[in-house]
């Protein structure tokens, strides 16, 4: 099962390849930081106007992993 991270770009991840996830705040904006098992890091900025809610994505990934 893939989880869609960014509907504007179509970026999705397979939760079975996720090593860690965390919420971070950069420049007064929340981000979801995902580290994959191979060390690759993905950062997604919270952007509700474009349908990106990092808190909801964090919850979805926690449930899937």
N, C-alpha and C positions, 0 to 999 in steps of 0.2 A: 504494500500500500504506500503510495506516495502522498506527501503532504505539500499542498501548494503554499509557497511562502510569499510570492509576489504575483498577483494576478496581472499586473501590467506587463511583466516580462515572461511570465509562465514558469518562473523558477520554482522547482519542487525538489524535495529531498526524500530519500528512502530512509525512514527512521532506523532501520536495522544497521545503517552505516554511520549513525551519529554516535560520537564518543562523549560529548558533553554539550550542554546548553546553559546559557546564563543571560540574564537581563543586565544591561548596562545603560548608563546615561551619559551621552556626549553632547555638549553644547545645548543643554536643556531639552534634548530629544531622546526618548527611549529607543534602545536598539536591542535586538535579539542577536546574540553571538552564538553561532553554532560551530563546534569543532568536529570535523569528521574523523573517522578512525584512521585515515591516512595523514592526518595533521592539517588538512586544508581547512581554512576558517572562512565562514560566511557571516557577514554582518548585514542585518536587515533593519532599516530605520522604520519607526512607527510612522505611518502615513494613512490616517483614517480616510482622508479625502479620496485616496486611491484604493481603499479597501484592505489596507495592511494594518492589522492590530497585533502588535508583537506580544502582548499579554495573552491573547487568545491562541496565537501560534505556540507560545511557550507551553500553555496548558495542553494543547493537542499533542505536542511532541512528548511531554511527560507521560501522557496516557498511552502513547504508542510504543514507547521504548521499554 
